């Protein structure tokens, strides 16, 4: 994890300890997107391919609990909005 995300002196920009596991898990599967290529327009990011994400997390030895999966999906929604310019 980049140290600048974990620094305590700037709580507005720091990553809270309870969110580290979700961010690390998302980083393992962050290349597993479903996309909609569009001729003459920007690619639309649809979301993670859940089968590929599950395989990637399993192969990385990450035990996915319902709570961790919910946190990963929240990160996915934020990333999708940023990638799509929403």
N, C-alpha and C positions, 0 to 999 in steps of 0.2 A: 504494500500500500504506500503511495507517495506520502512522505512525511508531512508535506504541506496540508494534506487533507486531515491529518490527525492532530495538528497543533492545537493546544488548548487556549492559547492567548486570544484567538479570534473565533469565538463561538458561532458567529454568523456564518463563517465559511468552513468550519471544521466538520469532520465526519464524526457523528456520535458513535461511541463504541458498540452500541447495540445494532448499528447498521453496517458494520464492517463485514460480517459474514455474508449478507445479501449482496453487497457490492462486489466482494471477491467471487461469489458464485456467478453473478451476472458477467463479470469479466471473463470467466471460463467459457461462457456460451455466447458472448456478444457478437460473434461472427455468424450466428445461425439465424439470420433474418429471412423472412419471406418478403419478397418485394414484388411490385407491379411495375415492370418496365413500360414506359409510355412513349410512343413515337412523338417527337416534337415537344415533349414536356418532361419535367423532372421525374425521376423515378419516385414512386410512392412506396414508403416503408409501411408494411402491413402489421408486422409484429414478429416475434420469435417463432421459429418452427419448433413447436413443443416436443415433437418426437426427437428431433436432433438435439434440442436443449436437454431433454431427459437423458439421452445417451451420453452427451458430453459431461453432464454433472455426475452420472454414475461412473463413467470412466475416470473422472478426476477424484473419485472416492468421496464425493460430497453427499452426505445424507440429507435428502430434501424432506423437510417437515412441511405440513400445511402452512405454518407461519412463515417459514423461509420462502416457500413458493409464492405466497402472497406478496412478500417484500420484493422478490425478483420481478413479479408482474407490475408492481408500482414503478420500479426503475424502468422496466420496459415501456410503460406508458409515457413516462417523461422523456425517455430517449426517442421514442416514436414521434412525439410532438416536436421535439427539437429537430430531428432529421427531416420531418415534413414541413418545417417552418411554421408550425401552428402556434 
